Amino acid sequence: MDIASLGIYTLLLVVVTLLVVWLVTNKKSVKVSTKHLVLGAILMSALGPLGEIFVGTVYQYVAGFPLWQYQIFPVHHAYTSLYAPVIWAVGGVELCLMDAYLRGKTASRMWRHIFLAVDILIVELLINIGFVLAFGQMIFRYTPGDLLHFSSLQTLPFYFIAGLVFTGAFKILKPNSYRAALLFGFIMFVVVFLAN
């Protein structure tokens, strides 16, 4: 896997993700400041891989087999990847936009987070299927075959919790967003890249 191809795929991933948001919001723009999108991207690039390591370890312990394994640049027993912070950063932008849109549509926090969990699953499917179409291999492979190993419905409870953690952390960190972004970026770098 060469870096140029991965860079092009990442740009396409951003475009497709924004297109999904645009379609889901009925082709309306969602107002979110650039500062908050950057914080969302950095926050998810840190929380995503850390969550993957935690959930992957617990799932392996309880079930006796991994829920998923990364195929591209795997680290930490393949529970995460050196590329995962990029994927999660794009997901952070998408979550910021979708959460802002949903806040205007429903007052129910539970329904917003259920929708966000399903949204994360759908985006994950698009990411993995798109990668297979582009490069002939999966970024990550799920052990359960309920969604042809591209993802699994078993992730929905974890994604529901991830949505709660993300929106809660985002709300707490908004006032100090740049310091928080730097701190989380540093934590992600140490855990994913150095503590392997």
CORVEN-V633706 format. One record per pair of residues at least 12 apart in sequence whose ideal C-beta (glycine too) atoms are under 10 Angstrom apart, sorted by the first residue. I is the first residue (numbers start at 1). J is the second residue. Records with the same first field share a line. If there is no record, write none. Layout:
I: J / J
This chain:
1: 71 / 72 / 73 / 83 / 131 / 135 / 137 / 139
5: 134 / 135
6: 72 / 73 / 83 / 86 / 131 / 134 / 135
7: 86
8: 134
9: 83 / 86 / 127 / 130 / 131 / 134 / 135 / 139
10: 83 / 86 / 87 / 89 / 90
12: 130 / 131 / 134
13: 86 / 87 / 90 / 91 / 94 / 123 / 126 / 127 / 130 / 131 / 134
14: 86 / 89 / 90 / 93 / 94
16: 90 / 94 / 123 / 126 / 127 / 130
17: 90 / 91 / 93 / 94 / 97 / 123 / 126 / 127
18: 90 / 93 / 94 / 97
19: 126
20: 94 / 97 / 98 / 119 / 122 / 123 / 126
21: 93 / 94 / 95 / 96 / 97 / 98 / 100 / 101 / 119 / 123
22: 97
24: 94 / 97 / 98 / 101 / 102 / 115 / 119 / 122
25: 97 / 98 / 100 / 101 / 102 / 104 / 105
26: 101
28: 101 / 104
29: 97 / 101
30: 96 / 97 / 98 / 99 / 100 / 101 / 102 / 103 / 104
31: 97 / 100 / 101 / 104
32: 93 / 96 / 97 / 99 / 100 / 101
33: 96 / 100 / 174 / 177
35: 174 / 177 / 178 / 181
36: 93 / 96 / 97 / 100 / 170 / 174 / 177
37: 92 / 93 / 94 / 96 / 97 / 100
38: 89 / 92 / 93 / 96 / 177 / 178 / 181
39: 92 / 96 / 169 / 170 / 173 / 174 / 176 / 177 / 178 / 180 / 181 / 184
40: 89 / 91 / 92 / 93 / 94 / 95 / 96 / 97 / 99 / 100 / 166 / 167 / 169 / 170 / 173 / 177 / 181
41: 85 / 86 / 88 / 89 / 90 / 91 / 92 / 93 / 94 / 95 / 96 / 181 / 185
42: 85 / 88 / 89 / 92 / 173 / 177 / 178 / 180 / 181 / 182 / 183 / 184 / 185 / 188
43: 88 / 89 / 92 / 95 / 96 / 165 / 166 / 169 / 170 / 173 / 177 / 180 / 181 / 183 / 184 / 185 / 188
44: 85 / 87 / 88 / 89 / 90 / 91 / 92 / 93 / 94 / 95 / 96 / 162 / 166 / 169 / 170 / 184 / 188
45: 84 / 85 / 86 / 87 / 88 / 89 / 90 / 91 / 92 / 181 / 184 / 185 / 188 / 189 / 192
46: 85 / 88 / 89 / 92 / 169 / 180 / 181 / 183 / 184 / 185 / 186 / 187 / 188 / 189 / 190 / 191 / 192
47: 88 / 92 / 162 / 165 / 166 / 169 / 170 / 184 / 187 / 188
48: 80 / 84 / 85 / 86 / 87 / 88 / 89 / 91 / 92 / 120 / 162 / 166 / 188 / 192
49: 70 / 75 / 76 / 79 / 80 / 81 / 82 / 83 / 84 / 85 / 87 / 88 / 187 / 188 / 191 / 192 / 193
50: 76 / 80 / 84 / 88 / 184 / 187 / 188 / 191 / 192
51: 79 / 80 / 88 / 158 / 159 / 161 / 162 / 165 / 166
52: 67 / 68 / 70 / 76 / 78 / 79 / 80 / 81 / 84 / 88 / 140 / 158 / 162 / 192
53: 75 / 76 / 77 / 79 / 80 / 84 / 191 / 192 / 195
54: 79 / 80 / 158
55: 67 / 68 / 79 / 155 / 157 / 158 / 159 / 161 / 162
56: 68 / 69 / 70 / 76 / 77 / 78 / 79 / 80
57: 76 / 77 / 79
58: 158
59: 79 / 143 / 154 / 155 / 158
60: 77 / 79 / 143
63: 143 / 144 / 154
65: 143 / 144
66: 78 / 79 / 141 / 142 / 143
67: 79 / 140 / 142 / 143 / 144 / 152 / 154 / 155 / 158
68: 80 / 124 / 128 / 138 / 139 / 140 / 141 / 142 / 143 / 144 / 149 / 151 / 152 / 154 / 155
69: 81 / 138 / 140 / 141 / 142 / 143
70: 82 / 83 / 84 / 87 / 138 / 139 / 140 / 141
71: 128 / 131 / 137 / 138 / 139 / 140 / 141
72: 84 / 87 / 131 / 135 / 137 / 138 / 139 / 140
73: 139 / 192
74: 139 / 140 / 196
75: 191 / 192 / 193 / 195 / 196
76: 191 / 192 / 195 / 196
78: 140 / 141
79: 140
80: 140 / 191 / 192 / 196
81: 139 / 140 / 192
82: 192 / 193 / 196
83: 131 / 139 / 140 / 192
84: 139 / 140 / 188 / 192
85: 185 / 188 / 189 / 191 / 192 / 193
87: 123 / 124 / 127 / 128 / 131 / 139 / 140
88: 162 / 166 / 188
89: 185 / 188
90: 123 / 127
91: 119 / 120 / 123 / 124 / 127 / 162 / 166
92: 166 / 170
94: 116 / 119 / 120 / 123
95: 116 / 119 / 120 / 123 / 162 / 163 / 166 / 167 / 170
96: 166 / 167 / 170
98: 112 / 115 / 116 / 119 / 120 / 123 / 163
99: 112 / 113 / 115 / 116 / 119 / 163 / 166 / 167 / 170
101: 115
102: 115 / 116 / 119
103: 167
109: 163 / 164 / 167
110: 160 / 164
112: 163 / 164 / 167
113: 159 / 160 / 161 / 162 / 163 / 164 / 166 / 167
114: 156 / 159 / 160 / 163
115: 160 / 163
116: 159 / 160 / 162 / 163 / 164 / 166 / 167
117: 155 / 156 / 157 / 158 / 159 / 160 / 161 / 162 / 163 / 164
118: 153 / 156 / 159 / 160
119: 159 / 163
120: 151 / 155 / 156 / 158 / 159 / 160 / 162 / 163 / 166
121: 147 / 151 / 152 / 153 / 155 / 156 / 159
122: 151
123: 151
124: 139 / 140 / 142 / 147 / 150 / 151 / 152 / 155 / 159
125: 147 / 148 / 150 / 151
126: 150 / 151
127: 139 / 140 / 150 / 151
128: 140 / 141 / 142 / 147 / 148 / 149 / 150 / 151
129: 148 / 150 / 151
131: 150
132: 150
138: 150
142: 154 / 155
169: 184
